Amino acid sequence: MTWLPNPARDQAWTCPPVPADVLDFHRGLAGYAPTRLVDLPALAARLGVGRLLVKDESHRLGLPAFKSLGASWAVHQALRARLASERKGVTRGPVTLVAATDGNHGRAVARFSRLQGHPARIFVPDGVHPTAVQAIRDEGADVTAVPADYDEAVRTAARYAADTGGILVQDTAWDGYEEVPGWIVAGYSTLFRELDDQLADLGSVRPDLVLVPTGVGSLLLAALTHYRADSAGAVPAVVSVEPVEAACVQASVAAGHPVSVATGRTIMAGLNCGTVSSLAWPSIHPGLDAAATVSDGQVTSAARDLAAHGVPVGPCGAAPLAAAQTLAATRRPGTTVVLIATEGESANPAMSPPSER
């Protein structure tokens, strides 16, 4: 595990806030409820911090991960944009929504496409567990296996959407493709709006440190946008957490510019990404405080600890605790640390539940 402070961190940097209508949209969805914020005093004492809180995304809009927030808003916005085009004479009718995924994002796109009456085509790279693939198919999507890594699956999905007239709903951005990923990031803002309200209920206005599992950087961008949009008052430190096998954000922070890395195999399938989103990097560069990496072994141990305290999560969801357990910077009495646990244990079958290991 490594921890790299960001040498480019600009404490004066701010950014525009996310529009308020995103939260209103989510509140109008069937089954919406804020996910729980769990206080873990025993683990806080072990870490030597004042308070340790986990934002538990294991049950979000009927799915076992936070991805449904971004996918639901992006599908809604993309279909609204397509409808506006149809009114100008573009061909009407159902449209296929397309995405590449290592599990949770594709399942969420398939779910909200189906609810809107449209088909979905999901591309999956090597290493995605057959159970996760079947969960996507169970949402009614067509699934295409790509015998390569995540980055190639994204390129394949983009070509397919362009060739067939489908709508690409991808949670990473590149030059010329940033509007839809921006909607996905905006969708994730609901998580942090809820967190503000829950912390206020506990008597804490802001956390001191927020640890965010990071793949291409979209959720991380949502965190940075939320906490850097308002410079008034104390600004929490935000730290990215990646697998050692796929640390594109840490490599980019070290280089001072976006860097693609070769990825390996990891039980943190949802974080196994080799290229940082072009939409996220301009905010990561000045706004991120540090970039951490964790190993599969550390994540497995962290997942056991969380399960023992009533928070059963998958490996990506356990990554922030794994980082907190090894980051000396978190060990300050009185510090409030928030972990974003992005998925439940059922979201990633690559790791058996802690009770079974």
Secondary structure as a PSIPRED ss2 file (coil, helix, strand):
# PSIPRED VFORMAT (PSIPRED V4.0)

   1 M C   1.000  0.000  0.000
   2 T C   1.000  0.000  0.000
   3 W E   0.000  0.000  1.000
   4 L E   0.000  0.000  1.000
   5 P E   0.000  0.000  1.000
   6 N C   1.000  0.000  0.000
   7 P C   1.000  0.000  0.000
   8 A C   1.000  0.000  0.000
   9 R C   1.000  0.000  0.000
  10 D C   1.000  0.000  0.000
  11 Q C   1.000  0.000  0.000
  12 A C   1.000  0.000  0.000
  13 W C   1.000  0.000  0.000
  14 T C   1.000  0.000  0.000
  15 C C   1.000  0.000  0.000
  16 P C   1.000  0.000  0.000
  17 P C   1.000  0.000  0.000
  18 V C   1.000  0.000  0.000
  19 P C   1.000  0.000  0.000
  20 A C   1.000  0.000  0.000
  21 D H   0.000  1.000  0.000
  22 V H   0.000  1.000  0.000
  23 L H   0.000  1.000  0.000
  24 D H   0.000  1.000  0.000
  25 F H   0.000  1.000  0.000
  26 H H   0.000  1.000  0.000
  27 R H   0.000  1.000  0.000
  28 G C   1.000  0.000  0.000
  29 L C   1.000  0.000  0.000
  30 A C   1.000  0.000  0.000
  31 G C   1.000  0.000  0.000
  32 Y C   1.000  0.000  0.000
  33 A C   1.000  0.000  0.000
  34 P C   1.000  0.000  0.000
  35 T C   1.000  0.000  0.000
  36 R C   1.000  0.000  0.000
  37 L E   0.000  0.000  1.000
  38 V E   0.000  0.000  1.000
  39 D E   0.000  0.000  1.000
  40 L C   1.000  0.000  0.000
  41 P H   0.000  1.000  0.000
  42 A H   0.000  1.000  0.000
  43 L H   0.000  1.000  0.000
  44 A H   0.000  1.000  0.000
  45 A H   0.000  1.000  0.000
  46 R H   0.000  1.000  0.000
  47 L H   0.000  1.000  0.000
  48 G C   1.000  0.000  0.000
  49 V C   1.000  0.000  0.000
  50 G C   1.000  0.000  0.000
  51 R E   0.000  0.000  1.000
  52 L E   0.000  0.000  1.000
  53 L E   0.000  0.000  1.000
  54 V E   0.000  0.000  1.000
  55 K E   0.000  0.000  1.000
  56 D E   0.000  0.000  1.000
  57 E C   1.000  0.000  0.000
  58 S C   1.000  0.000  0.000
  59 H C   1.000  0.000  0.000
  60 R E   0.000  0.000  1.000
  61 L C   1.000  0.000  0.000
  62 G C   1.000  0.000  0.000
  63 L E   0.000  0.000  1.000
  64 P C   1.000  0.000  0.000
  65 A E   0.000  0.000  1.000
  66 F C   1.000  0.000  0.000
  67 K H   0.000  1.000  0.000
  68 S H   0.000  1.000  0.000
  69 L H   0.000  1.000  0.000
  70 G H   0.000  1.000  0.000
  71 A H   0.000  1.000  0.000
  72 S H   0.000  1.000  0.000
  73 W H   0.000  1.000  0.000
  74 A H   0.000  1.000  0.000
  75 V H   0.000  1.000  0.000
  76 H H   0.000  1.000  0.000
  77 Q H   0.000  1.000  0.000
  78 A H   0.000  1.000  0.000
  79 L H   0.000  1.000  0.000
  80 R H   0.000  1.000  0.000
  81 A H   0.000  1.000  0.000
  82 R H   0.000  1.000  0.000
  83 L H   0.000  1.000  0.000
  84 A H   0.000  1.000  0.000
  85 S H   0.000  1.000  0.000
  86 E H   0.000  1.000  0.000
  87 R C   1.000  0.000  0.000
  88 K C   1.000  0.000  0.000
  89 G C   1.000  0.000  0.000
  90 V C   1.000  0.000  0.000
  91 T C   1.000  0.000  0.000
  92 R C   1.000  0.000  0.000
  93 G C   1.000  0.000  0.000
  94 P C   1.000  0.000  0.000
  95 V C   1.000  0.000  0.000
  96 T C   1.000  0.000  0.000
  97 L E   0.000  0.000  1.000
  98 V E   0.000  0.000  1.000
  99 A E   0.000  0.000  1.000
 100 A E   0.000  0.000  1.000
 101 T C   1.000  0.000  0.000
 102 D C   1.000  0.000  0.000
 103 G C   1.000  0.000  0.000
 104 N H   0.000  1.000  0.000
 105 H H   0.000  1.000  0.000
 106 G H   0.000  1.000  0.000
 107 R H   0.000  1.000  0.000
 108 A H   0.000  1.000  0.000
 109 V H   0.000  1.000  0.000
 110 A H   0.000  1.000  0.000
 111 R H   0.000  1.000  0.000
 112 F H   0.000  1.000  0.000
 113 S H   0.000  1.000  0.000
 114 R H   0.000  1.000  0.000
 115 L H   0.000  1.000  0.000
 116 Q C   1.000  0.000  0.000
 117 G C   1.000  0.000  0.000
 118 H C   1.000  0.000  0.000
 119 P C   1.000  0.000  0.000
 120 A E   0.000  0.000  1.000
 121 R E   0.000  0.000  1.000
 122 I E   0.000  0.000  1.000
 123 F E   0.000  0.000  1.000
 124 V E   0.000  0.000  1.000
 125 P C   1.000  0.000  0.000
 126 D C   1.000  0.000  0.000
 127 G C   1.000  0.000  0.000
 128 V C   1.000  0.000  0.000
 129 H C   1.000  0.000  0.000
 130 P H   0.000  1.000  0.000
 131 T H   0.000  1.000  0.000
 132 A H   0.000  1.000  0.000
 133 V H   0.000  1.000  0.000
 134 Q H   0.000  1.000  0.000
 135 A H   0.000  1.000  0.000
 136 I H   0.000  1.000  0.000
 137 R H   0.000  1.000  0.000
 138 D C   1.000  0.000  0.000
 139 E C   1.000  0.000  0.000
 140 G C   1.000  0.000  0.000
 141 A C   1.000  0.000  0.000
 142 D E   0.000  0.000  1.000
 143 V E   0.000  0.000  1.000
 144 T E   0.000  0.000  1.000
 145 A E   0.000  0.000  1.000
 146 V C   1.000  0.000  0.000
 147 P C   1.000  0.000  0.000
 148 A C   1.000  0.000  0.000
 149 D C   1.000  0.000  0.000
 150 Y H   0.000  1.000  0.000
 151 D H   0.000  1.000  0.000
 152 E H   0.000  1.000  0.000
 153 A H   0.000  1.000  0.000
 154 V H   0.000  1.000  0.000
 155 R H   0.000  1.000  0.000
 156 T H   0.000  1.000  0.000
 157 A H   0.000  1.000  0.000
 158 A H   0.000  1.000  0.000
 159 R H   0.000  1.000  0.000
 160 Y H   0.000  1.000  0.000
 161 A H   0.000  1.000  0.000
 162 A H   0.000  1.000  0.000
 163 D H   0.000  1.000  0.000
 164 T H   0.000  1.000  0.000
 165 G C   1.000  0.000  0.000
 166 G C   1.000  0.000  0.000
 167 I E   0.000  0.000  1.000
 168 L E   0.000  0.000  1.000
 169 V C   1.000  0.000  0.000
 170 Q C   1.000  0.000  0.000
 171 D C   1.000  0.000  0.000
 172 T C   1.000  0.000  0.000
 173 A C   1.000  0.000  0.000
 174 W E   0.000  0.000  1.000
 175 D C   1.000  0.000  0.000
 176 G C   1.000  0.000  0.000
 177 Y E   0.000  0.000  1.000
 178 E C   1.000  0.000  0.000
 179 E H   0.000  1.000  0.000
 180 V H   0.000  1.000  0.000
 181 P H   0.000  1.000  0.000
 182 G H   0.000  1.000  0.000
 183 W H   0.000  1.000  0.000
 184 I H   0.000  1.000  0.000
 185 V H   0.000  1.000  0.000
 186 A H   0.000  1.000  0.000
 187 G H   0.000  1.000  0.000
 188 Y H   0.000  1.000  0.000
 189 S H   0.000  1.000  0.000
 190 T H   0.000  1.000  0.000
 191 L H   0.000  1.000  0.000
 192 F H   0.000  1.000  0.000
 193 R H   0.000  1.000  0.000
 194 E H   0.000  1.000  0.000
 195 L H   0.000  1.000  0.000
 196 D H   0.000  1.000  0.000
 197 D H   0.000  1.000  0.000
 198 Q H   0.000  1.000  0.000
 199 L H   0.000  1.000  0.000
 200 A H   0.000  1.000  0.000
 201 D H   0.000  1.000  0.000
 202 L C   1.000  0.000  0.000
 203 G C   1.000  0.000  0.000
 204 S C   1.000  0.000  0.000
 205 V C   1.000  0.000  0.000
 206 R C   1.000  0.000  0.000
 207 P C   1.000  0.000  0.000
 208 D C   1.000  0.000  0.000
 209 L E   0.000  0.000  1.000
 210 V E   0.000  0.000  1.000
 211 L E   0.000  0.000  1.000
 212 V E   0.000  0.000  1.000
 213 P E   0.000  0.000  1.000
 214 T C   1.000  0.000  0.000
 215 G C   1.000  0.000  0.000
 216 V C   1.000  0.000  0.000
 217 G C   1.000  0.000  0.000
 218 S H   0.000  1.000  0.000
 219 L H   0.000  1.000  0.000
 220 L H   0.000  1.000  0.000
 221 L H   0.000  1.000  0.000
 222 A H   0.000  1.000  0.000
 223 A H   0.000  1.000  0.000
 224 L H   0.000  1.000  0.000
 225 T H   0.000  1.000  0.000
 226 H H   0.000  1.000  0.000
 227 Y H   0.000  1.000  0.000
 228 R H   0.000  1.000  0.000
 229 A C   1.000  0.000  0.000
 230 D C   1.000  0.000  0.000
 231 S C   1.000  0.000  0.000
 232 A C   1.000  0.000  0.000
 233 G C   1.000  0.000  0.000
 234 A C   1.000  0.000  0.000
 235 V C   1.000  0.000  0.000
 236 P C   1.000  0.000  0.000
 237 A E   0.000  0.000  1.000
 238 V E   0.000  0.000  1.000
 239 V E   0.000  0.000  1.000
 240 S E   0.000  0.000  1.000
 241 V E   0.000  0.000  1.000
 242 E E   0.000  0.000  1.000
 243 P E   0.000  0.000  1.000
 244 V H   0.000  1.000  0.000
 245 E H   0.000  1.000  0.000
 246 A H   0.000  1.000  0.000
 247 A C   1.000  0.000  0.000
 248 C H   0.000  1.000  0.000
 249 V H   0.000  1.000  0.000
 250 Q H   0.000  1.000  0.000
 251 A H   0.000  1.000  0.000
 252 S H   0.000  1.000  0.000
 253 V H   0.000  1.000  0.000
 254 A H   0.000  1.000  0.000
 255 A H   0.000  1.000  0.000
 256 G C   1.000  0.000  0.000
 257 H C   1.000  0.000  0.000
 258 P C   1.000  0.000  0.000
 259 V C   1.000  0.000  0.000
 260 S C   1.000  0.000  0.000
 261 V C   1.000  0.000  0.000
 262 A C   1.000  0.000  0.000
 263 T C   1.000  0.000  0.000
 264 G C   1.000  0.000  0.000
 265 R C   1.000  0.000  0.000
 266 T C   1.000  0.000  0.000
 267 I C   1.000  0.000  0.000
 268 M C   1.000  0.000  0.000
 269 A H   0.000  1.000  0.000
 270 G H   0.000  1.000  0.000
 271 L H   0.000  1.000  0.000
 272 N C   1.000  0.000  0.000
 273 C C   1.000  0.000  0.000
 274 G C   1.000  0.000  0.000
 275 T C   1.000  0.000  0.000
 276 V C   1.000  0.000  0.000
 277 S C   1.000  0.000  0.000
 278 S C   1.000  0.000  0.000
 279 L C   1.000  0.000  0.000
 280 A C   1.000  0.000  0.000
 281 W H   0.000  1.000  0.000
 282 P H   0.000  1.000  0.000
 283 S H   0.000  1.000  0.000
 284 I H   0.000  1.000  0.000
 285 H H   0.000  1.000  0.000
 286 P H   0.000  1.000  0.000
 287 G H   0.000  1.000  0.000
 288 L C   1.000  0.000  0.000
 289 D C   1.000  0.000  0.000
 290 A E   0.000  0.000  1.000
 291 A E   0.000  0.000  1.000
 292 A E   0.000  0.000  1.000
 293 T E   0.000  0.000  1.000
 294 V E   0.000  0.000  1.000
 295 S C   1.000  0.000  0.000
 296 D H   0.000  1.000  0.000
 297 G H   0.000  1.000  0.000
 298 Q H   0.000  1.000  0.000
 299 V H   0.000  1.000  0.000
 300 T H   0.000  1.000  0.000
 301 S H   0.000  1.000  0.000
 302 A H   0.000  1.000  0.000
 303 A H   0.000  1.000  0.000
 304 R H   0.000  1.000  0.000
 305 D H   0.000  1.000  0.000
 306 L H   0.000  1.000  0.000
 307 A H   0.000  1.000  0.000
 308 A H   0.000  1.000  0.000
 309 H C   1.000  0.000  0.000
 310 G C   1.000  0.000  0.000
 311 V C   1.000  0.000  0.000
 312 P C   1.000  0.000  0.000
 313 V E   0.000  0.000  1.000
 314 G C   1.000  0.000  0.000
 315 P H   0.000  1.000  0.000
 316 C H   0.000  1.000  0.000
 317 G H   0.000  1.000  0.000
 318 A H   0.000  1.000  0.000
 319 A H   0.000  1.000  0.000
 320 P H   0.000  1.000  0.000
 321 L H   0.000  1.000  0.000
 322 A H   0.000  1.000  0.000
 323 A H   0.000  1.000  0.000
 324 A H   0.000  1.000  0.000
 325 Q H   0.000  1.000  0.000
 326 T H   0.000  1.000  0.000
 327 L C   1.000  0.000  0.000
 328 A H   0.000  1.000  0.000
 329 A H   0.000  1.000  0.000
 330 T H   0.000  1.000  0.000
 331 R C   1.000  0.000  0.000
 332 R C   1.000  0.000  0.000
 333 P C   1.000  0.000  0.000
 334 G C   1.000  0.000  0.000
 335 T C   1.000  0.000  0.000
 336 T E   0.000  0.000  1.000
 337 V E   0.000  0.000  1.000
 338 V E   0.000  0.000  1.000
 339 L E   0.000  0.000  1.000
 340 I E   0.000  0.000  1.000
 341 A E   0.000  0.000  1.000
 342 T C   1.000  0.000  0.000
 343 E E   0.000  0.000  1.000
 344 G E   0.000  0.000  1.000
 345 E H   0.000  1.000  0.000
 346 S H   0.000  1.000  0.000
 347 A H   0.000  1.000  0.000
 348 N C   1.000  0.000  0.000
 349 P C   1.000  0.000  0.000
 350 A C   1.000  0.000  0.000
 351 M C   1.000  0.000  0.000
 352 S C   1.000  0.000  0.000
 353 P C   1.000  0.000  0.000
 354 P H   0.000  1.000  0.000
 355 S H   0.000  1.000  0.000
 356 E H   0.000  1.000  0.000
 357 R C   1.000  0.000  0.000
